[in-house]
Structure formats: structure tokens, C-alpha cells
Amino acid sequence: MIRYENLNSDSGVQSYEIGAKQMLVKFKKGSTYLYSDVKPGSIHLEKMKLLAVAGKGLGTYINKYVRTNYIAKWG
């Protein structure tokens, strides 16, 4: 996984891994979530990928728009 840069604030996101149709996001509290083009959908997934690479806004976006709309959770 790639360490999340967190350029904007003190995000809860620790790291991420981007695939073609999915994305893993690990939070500092220990849980890892799987998001995909099915859930929460391709529009949200592509926005999350952009924010992850930019290193800012990913945690806020997930909290505001995605919340519990994920495929799987570990931890």
C-alpha cells in the first residue's frame, strides 16, 4: 500500500492501494475498506483515486459522500 500524504489536514487515512476497478483504503485506527466501481460506484471511486494521488481530501470525501457504502471491511 502507498502511504497517504495528507497534505491538507490530519486525515484518518493512513494508506491506499489503487486497482483498475477497486481501491483499498486503510485508516489510522486500523480498519481497511474495499471500494469498487460497483460500490460506491465508478463516479465516487474515480474521485477517491484522484484525491488519494493528490494527497488531500480523501478522508473528508469518504466521510461526506461514501460513508458505509463499501464492498468489504477488515479490522
HELIX and SHEET records of a PDB file:
HELIX    1   1 SER A   42  ALA A   54  1                                  13    
HELIX    2   2 LEU A   58  TYR A   61  1                                   4    
HELIX    3   3 ILE A   62  VAL A   66  3                                   5    
SHEET    1   A 5 ILE A   2  ARG A   3  0                                        
SHEET    2   A 5 VAL A  13  ILE A  18 -1                                        
SHEET    3   A 5 GLN A  22  PHE A  27 -1                                        
SHEET    4   A 5 THR A  32  SER A  36 -1                                        
SHEET    5   A 5 ALA A  72  TRP A  74 -1                                        
END                                                                             
